[in-house]
């Protein structure tokens, strides 16, 4: 079994996934990079195999590990999250319009999508920080500047308020929140994510 890290073939102790991962991760970390993808015979390796890599011989001819510079990867993750908020804005506006039109079942589905996307945005910040071993939520943004951690708290409060309005079937309050509070959240978070991406790029 041939094993590659990016375009370089590497030696492994035995033809197993565990040995190959150990070698690839060690070499990548030594070069200041992290492994981000694993391919077996040209196809992405199933995640369940990566979660508990076996030390038994694999039935593949080639394993290829792709690596990246952590700061570059995190910067892109944050910028992708900022772009994803355009979809959040659209979904929030759609949900508000659906409520106003009395299409409440459609509004519920839109709201589920909104909450899921917001959760992914916060997760991007948390995972990016973990990858860099840095608390990205301590970065300040806005006018006046305040830590991103405060923005997460405010976002959580607004999402809980929406959930309460939905539970109480207070459709008027829910529509107002979607158009006002949550609309402002999108703008604030897009700015904050870009500021974080810039700070990550500067730090290298």
RODO-2510 file (C-alpha; in nm, 4 decimals, decimal comma):
residues 204
     n   res          X          Y          Z
     1     x     0,0000     0,0000     0,0000
     2     x     0,1371     0,3386    -0,1030
     3     x     0,0819     0,6303     0,1363
     4     x     0,1108     0,9965     0,0403
     5     x     0,1033     1,3197     0,2376
     6     x    -0,0066     1,5747    -0,0191
     7     x     0,2227     1,4911    -0,3149
     8     x     0,5004     1,3212    -0,1162
     9     x     0,5103     0,9457    -0,0657
    10     x     0,5829     0,8531     0,2961
    11     x     0,6950     0,5399     0,4732
    12     x     0,4710     0,3654     0,7283
    13     x     0,5496     0,0900     0,9762
    14     x     0,2692    -0,1369     0,8559
    15     x    -0,0049    -0,1192     0,5886
    16     x    -0,2803    -0,0150     0,8295
    17     x    -0,4878     0,2996     0,8605
    18     x    -0,3688     0,3600     1,2174
    19     x    -0,0032     0,3462     1,1185
    20     x    -0,0604     0,5601     0,8091
    21     x    -0,2546     0,8229     1,0033
    22     x     0,0093     0,8339     1,2760
    23     x     0,2853     0,8895     1,0213
    24     x     0,0935     1,1467     0,8158
    25     x    -0,0283     1,3459     1,1155
    26     x     0,3183     1,3474     1,2702
    27     x     0,4828     1,4738     0,9516
    28     x     0,2103     1,7326     0,8899
    29     x     0,2302     1,8666     1,2448
    30     x     0,6079     1,8834     1,2188
    31     x     0,5664     2,1084     0,9156
    32     x     0,3134     2,3304     1,0934
    33     x     0,0195     2,1835     0,9031
    34     x    -0,2844     1,9696     0,9863
    35     x    -0,4378     1,6765     0,8000
    36     x    -0,7791     1,7774     0,6683
    37     x    -0,8781     1,4986     0,4271
    38     x    -0,8011     1,1309     0,3678
    39     x    -0,8578     0,9509     0,0379
    40     x    -0,8428     0,5783    -0,0292
    41     x    -0,7917     0,4811    -0,3942
    42     x    -0,9118     0,8264    -0,4949
    43     x    -1,2296     0,8285    -0,2855
    44     x    -1,2884     1,0033     0,0522
    45     x    -1,2372     0,7550     0,3325
    46     x    -1,5609     0,6937     0,5318
    47     x    -1,5689     0,8912     0,8567
    48     x    -1,6425     0,5838     1,0708
    49     x    -1,3058     0,4387     0,9674
    50     x    -1,1297     0,7611     1,0666
    51     x    -1,2997     0,7758     1,4054
    52     x    -1,1505     0,4417     1,5113
    53     x    -0,8609     0,3671     1,2748
    54     x    -0,7807    -0,0022     1,2575
    55     x    -0,4306    -0,1433     1,2876
    56     x    -0,5240    -0,4284     1,0550
    57     x    -0,4023    -0,4309     0,6924
    58     x    -0,6236    -0,2294     0,4584
    59     x    -0,7574    -0,3484     0,1276
    60     x    -0,6545    -0,0334    -0,0575
    61     x    -0,3692     0,0229    -0,2997
    62     x    -0,3204     0,3872    -0,2040
    63     x    -0,3923     0,6210     0,0867
    64     x    -0,3528     0,9937     0,0300
    65     x    -0,3594     1,2495     0,3118
    66     x    -0,4229     1,6161     0,2311
    67     x    -0,2953     1,8820     0,4688
    68     x    -0,3339     2,2569     0,5124
    69     x    -0,1898     2,5433     0,7121
    70     x    -0,4260     2,5825     1,0112
    71     x    -0,4549     2,9612     0,9936
    72     x    -0,5385     2,9535     0,6227
    73     x    -0,8005     2,6842     0,6771
    74     x    -0,9615     2,8648     0,9719
    75     x    -0,9651     3,1918     0,7808
    76     x    -1,1550     3,0222     0,4982
    77     x    -1,3964     2,8550     0,7428
    78     x    -1,4812     3,1949     0,8941
    79     x    -1,5278     3,3604     0,5546
    80     x    -1,7484     3,0705     0,4393
    81     x    -1,9591     3,1174     0,7536
    82     x    -1,9956     3,4874     0,6737
    83     x    -2,1143     3,3978     0,3233
    84     x    -2,3580     3,1408     0,4665
    85     x    -2,5277     3,4191     0,6607
    86     x    -2,6656     3,5523     0,3317
    87     x    -2,8739     3,2328     0,3242
    88     x    -2,9714     3,2868     0,6885
    89     x    -3,0972     3,6356     0,6037
    90     x    -3,3050     3,4970     0,3168
    91     x    -3,4524     3,2222     0,5361
    92     x    -3,5361     3,4690     0,8127
    93     x    -3,7081     3,7026     0,5687
    94     x    -3,8965     3,4074     0,4179
    95     x    -4,0099     3,2910     0,7615
    96     x    -4,1345     3,6397     0,8499
    97     x    -4,3250     3,6629     0,5202
    98     x    -4,4726     3,3155     0,5714
    99     x    -4,5938     3,4115     0,9187
   100     x    -4,7530     3,7286     0,7871
   101     x    -4,9239     3,5252     0,5147
   102     x    -5,0527     3,2714     0,7672
   103     x    -4,8389     2,9899     0,6262
   104     x    -4,7319     2,8752     0,9688
   105     x    -4,6189     2,5216     0,8779
   106     x    -4,3852     2,6655     0,6150
   107     x    -4,2615     2,9202     0,8686
   108     x    -4,1779     2,6453     1,1189
   109     x    -3,9659     2,4640     0,8593
   110     x    -3,7859     2,7856     0,7679
   111     x    -3,7185     2,8564     1,1355
   112     x    -3,5664     2,5115     1,1849
   113     x    -3,3275     2,5860     0,8994
   114     x    -3,2460     2,9278     1,0472
   115     x    -3,1581     2,7845     1,3885
   116     x    -2,9461     2,5063     1,2341
   117     x    -2,7456     2,7536     1,0270
   118     x    -2,6850     2,9825     1,3245
   119     x    -2,5600     2,6849     1,5233
   120     x    -2,3159     2,6048     1,2426
   121     x    -2,1847     2,9628     1,2484
   122     x    -2,1091     2,9453     1,6212
   123     x    -1,9572     2,5993     1,5752
   124     x    -1,7264     2,7366     1,3045
   125     x    -1,5915     2,9927     1,5519
   126     x    -1,5462     2,7363     1,8282
   127     x    -1,3819     2,4719     1,6084
   128     x    -1,1609     2,7309     1,4420
   129     x    -1,0393     2,8430     1,7820
   130     x    -0,9752     2,4840     1,8910
   131     x    -0,7749     2,4163     1,5753
   132     x    -0,5549     2,7204     1,6381
   133     x    -0,5487     2,6679     2,0154
   134     x    -0,6730     3,0256     2,0452
   135     x    -0,9864     3,1785     2,1942
   136     x    -1,1329     3,3505     1,8886
   137     x    -1,4284     3,4680     2,0969
   138     x    -1,1936     3,7070     2,2800
   139     x    -1,1439     3,9066     1,9569
   140     x    -1,3344     4,2339     1,9687
   141     x    -1,5637     4,3642     1,6965
   142     x    -1,8364     4,6224     1,6514
   143     x    -1,8874     4,9828     1,7567
   144     x    -1,8210     5,0083     2,0417
   145     x    -1,5883     4,7057     2,0237
   146     x    -1,6839     4,4087     2,2399
   147     x    -1,5682     4,0462     2,2561
   148     x    -1,7204     3,7969     2,0146
   149     x    -1,8155     3,5967     2,3258
   150     x    -2,0660     3,8718     2,4095
   151     x    -2,2141     3,8433     2,0614
   152     x    -2,2591     3,4696     2,1119
   153     x    -2,4465     3,5425     2,4337
   154     x    -2,6697     3,7973     2,2615
   155     x    -2,7353     3,5581     1,9737
   156     x    -2,8289     3,2824     2,2168
   157     x    -3,0704     3,5179     2,3963
   158     x    -3,2351     3,6199     2,0675
   159     x    -3,2697     3,2586     1,9535
   160     x    -3,4209     3,1631     2,2895
   161     x    -3,6627     3,4536     2,2546
   162     x    -3,7693     3,3250     1,9138
   163     x    -3,8172     2,9763     2,0537
   164     x    -4,0334     3,1153     2,3345
   165     x    -4,2446     3,3158     2,0889
   166     x    -4,2849     3,0063     1,8727
   167     x    -4,3870     2,7983     2,1739
   168     x    -4,6413     3,0630     2,2764
   169     x    -4,7546     3,0959     1,9130
   170     x    -4,6950     3,4692     1,9429
   171     x    -4,6649     3,5095     1,5675
   172     x    -4,6538     3,8882     1,5716
   173     x    -4,3575     3,8954     1,8117
   174     x    -4,1844     3,6222     1,6145
   175     x    -4,2247     3,8084     1,2859
   176     x    -4,0903     4,1296     1,4410
   177     x    -3,7914     3,9453     1,5885
   178     x    -3,7057     3,7897     1,2533
   179     x    -3,7194     4,1195     1,0721
   180     x    -3,5509     4,3351     1,3369
   181     x    -3,3337     4,1572     1,5968
   182     x    -3,2281     3,8657     1,3801
   183     x    -3,1750     4,0833     1,0761
   184     x    -2,9334     4,2943     1,2801
   185     x    -2,7636     3,9766     1,4017
   186     x    -2,6802     3,8772     1,0434
   187     x    -2,5151     4,2127     0,9711
   188     x    -2,3254     4,2162     1,3010
   189     x    -2,2036     3,8590     1,2626
   190     x    -2,0910     3,8997     0,9043
   191     x    -1,8748     4,1920     1,0161
   192     x    -1,7475     3,9982     1,3189
   193     x    -1,6575     3,6882     1,1159
   194     x    -1,4601     3,8969     0,8660
   195     x    -1,2767     4,0726     1,1497
   196     x    -1,1902     3,7334     1,3018
   197     x    -1,0687     3,6083     0,9629
   198     x    -0,8452     3,9154     0,9288
   199     x    -0,7045     3,8642     1,2798
   200     x    -0,6303     3,4991     1,2052
   201     x    -0,4564     3,5963     0,8792
   202     x    -0,2434     3,8593     1,0566
   203     x    -0,1382     3,6137     1,3255
   204     x    -0,0423     3,3620     1,0592
***
